[in-house]
Amino acid sequence: MPRTKGVLLTAAAICCATALTGCSDDDTPSSVSSAASKAASAAESLGREATAAASSLASGLASDLASEASSALASATAEANRKLDEVKGGADVTSDVELGTPGTDGGRATVGVTVTNTADGTKSFVVQVDFTDSAGNRLDTVVVTVRDVAAGKTGKETARSNRDLSGEVKAKVARAVRY
């Protein structure tokens, strides 16, 4: 429940208690004090209920978001594996790939990818980049293709996360294939 709604409910409880006190013929200090105490108690009770409702709502939303993020990561990982598995006759060249310092572009994590072609002829590269948090937990995975890199030369691309990532984001080469 939004904070504003909780405040409004509390104010309404106090107003109702005050109005009911005004209808009483007994306006002695003890009756006024009793009514004020009841109003405060009602307001406190409503505040607890509002806090509990807000906590429950937030917990549910957090669970839903975590589930969506997990599903998106599983989908991205499956797609990355599919793309890399499509490459036939390629060589594992993870050591020929360097990543720059991760940054952001409109909320999405980005990192420069540089490949070095150590083969005798022009080759292309497919590189899987995993974006992780500071603890090494994978947040997202993407695949970039660096096409037609001449023998002995380097080629560059930028890997961009599939969705907005927050916090400290790191990047690592998960797989790289030269073909």
Secondary structure by P-SEA (a helix, b strand, c coil): ccaaaaaaaaaaaaaaaaaaaaacccccaaaaaaaaaaaaaaaaaaaaaaaaaaaaaaaaaaaaaaaaaaaaaaaaaaaaaaaaaaccccccccccccccbbbbcccbbbbbbbbbccccccbbbbbbbbbbcccccccbbbbbbbccccccbbbbbbbbcccccccbbbbbbcccccc
